[in-house]
């Protein structure tokens, strides 16, 4: 079952991508941010990382994909300087054939099996500080326990 937070996060990602595709920018002091995400010492294969404002200076929320344990925000889609609450979700399963009763040949994405513990997403304890002009990676080393 997809939670409303996951739907909202996916919608935010789609909006972030569509705004970035418009070319003009939004006038915010967005920062390019990169980093790694590991779970129990292994790169998180796929997922979504969201930076939600935790301070008045962090004006907007932004999200990007995690691929092979790495995430990258460009200077057009990244967070603005400030303090953030960080939410990390793993991706769901692969596309598979639909159950009986759906059109043949269609595929669907089954509900995701969350690999990342709730303390890093729905009940996150993760935070990050984004500084103007910093190119230091912001890495997250998650554990299952």
C-alpha positions as CSV (number, residue, x, y, z in Angstrom):
1,X,0.0,0.0,0.0
2,X,1.4,3.4,-1.0
3,X,1.3,5.9,1.9
4,X,0.1,9.4,1.3
5,X,3.6,10.6,2.2
6,X,5.1,8.5,-0.6
7,X,2.5,9.9,-3.1
8,X,3.2,13.4,-2.0
9,X,7.0,12.8,-2.3
10,X,6.5,11.4,-5.8
11,X,4.4,14.4,-6.8
12,X,7.0,16.8,-5.4
13,X,9.7,15.0,-7.5
14,X,7.6,15.3,-10.6
15,X,7.0,19.0,-9.9
16,X,10.7,19.6,-9.3
17,X,11.6,17.9,-12.6
18,X,8.9,19.8,-14.5
19,X,10.0,23.2,-13.1
20,X,13.7,22.4,-13.8
21,X,12.7,21.6,-17.4
22,X,11.2,25.0,-17.9
23,X,14.7,26.5,-18.1
24,X,14.2,29.9,-16.5
25,X,14.8,29.0,-12.9
26,X,12.8,30.1,-9.9
27,X,15.1,32.9,-8.5
28,X,16.1,30.9,-5.4
29,X,19.7,30.4,-4.3
30,X,19.7,26.7,-5.1
31,X,22.8,24.7,-4.4
32,X,24.2,21.7,-6.2
33,X,24.4,18.9,-3.6
34,X,25.7,15.4,-3.9
35,X,26.2,12.5,-1.6
36,X,25.9,8.8,-1.0
37,X,23.3,6.7,0.8
38,X,24.3,3.4,2.3
39,X,22.2,0.8,4.2
40,X,24.1,-1.5,6.5
41,X,27.3,-0.5,4.7
42,X,25.9,-1.3,1.2
43,X,24.9,1.4,-1.4
44,X,21.1,1.9,-1.5
45,X,20.4,0.6,-5.0
46,X,17.4,2.8,-5.7
47,X,15.3,5.3,-3.8
48,X,14.2,8.9,-3.3
49,X,15.8,11.5,-1.0
50,X,13.8,14.5,0.1
51,X,15.1,17.6,1.8
52,X,12.2,19.2,3.8
53,X,12.8,22.7,5.3
54,X,13.6,22.7,9.0
55,X,14.5,26.4,9.3
56,X,13.1,29.7,8.0
57,X,16.0,30.1,5.6
58,X,15.3,26.7,3.9
59,X,12.5,28.1,1.7
60,X,11.4,25.0,-0.2
61,X,11.4,21.2,-0.3
62,X,13.1,19.3,-3.0
63,X,13.7,15.6,-3.9
64,X,15.8,13.6,-6.2
65,X,16.5,9.9,-7.1
66,X,19.1,7.7,-5.4
67,X,20.8,5.4,-8.0
68,X,23.4,2.9,-7.0
69,X,23.8,4.7,-3.6
70,X,24.4,8.2,-5.1
71,X,22.1,11.2,-5.3
72,X,22.7,14.5,-7.1
73,X,20.8,17.8,-7.0
74,X,21.8,20.3,-9.7
75,X,22.1,24.0,-9.0
76,X,18.6,24.3,-10.7
77,X,16.8,21.7,-8.6
78,X,18.8,21.7,-5.3
79,X,18.0,23.0,-1.9
80,X,18.6,26.5,-0.8
81,X,21.0,27.2,2.1
82,X,19.5,26.2,5.4
83,X,18.6,23.4,7.8
84,X,16.7,20.4,6.5
85,X,14.8,17.3,7.7
86,X,15.9,14.5,5.3
87,X,13.6,11.7,4.3
88,X,14.9,8.6,2.5
89,X,12.8,5.9,0.9
90,X,13.8,2.9,-1.1
91,X,12.2,2.1,-4.4
92,X,9.6,-0.6,-5.0
93,X,9.8,-3.8,-7.0
94,X,10.2,-4.3,-10.7
95,X,7.5,-4.1,-13.4
96,X,5.7,-7.4,-13.6
97,X,2.7,-8.8,-15.4
98,X,-0.6,-7.7,-14.0
99,X,-2.9,-10.1,-12.0
100,X,-5.8,-11.8,-13.8
101,X,-8.5,-9.5,-15.0
102,X,-6.2,-6.7,-16.3
103,X,-5.3,-6.2,-19.9
104,X,-2.8,-8.7,-21.3
105,X,0.7,-7.2,-22.0
106,X,0.1,-4.4,-19.4
107,X,2.6,-4.1,-16.6
108,X,2.2,-2.5,-13.3
109,X,4.4,-1.5,-10.4
110,X,3.5,-3.5,-7.3
111,X,3.3,-1.7,-4.0
112,X,6.9,-0.9,-2.8
113,X,8.5,-3.0,-0.2
114,X,10.3,-0.3,2.0
115,X,13.8,-1.4,2.8
116,X,14.7,1.7,4.7
117,X,13.6,1.8,8.4
118,X,10.9,4.3,9.4
119,X,13.5,6.3,11.5
120,X,14.8,7.5,8.1
121,X,11.5,8.2,6.4
122,X,8.0,8.4,8.0
123,X,9.7,9.0,11.4
124,X,12.9,10.5,10.2
125,X,15.7,11.6,12.5
126,X,18.0,12.7,9.7
127,X,19.0,16.3,9.2
128,X,21.3,18.1,6.9
129,X,22.8,21.6,6.7
130,X,23.1,23.1,3.2
131,X,25.7,25.9,3.0
132,X,26.0,28.4,0.1
133,X,28.9,27.5,-2.2
134,X,29.9,24.3,-0.3
135,X,30.8,21.4,-2.5
136,X,31.3,18.9,0.4
137,X,29.1,15.8,-0.1
138,X,26.3,15.1,2.3
139,X,26.4,11.4,3.0
140,X,24.0,9.2,4.9
141,X,25.0,5.9,6.5
142,X,21.8,4.1,7.5
143,X,21.4,1.0,9.6
144,X,18.6,-1.5,9.8
145,X,18.7,-1.8,13.6
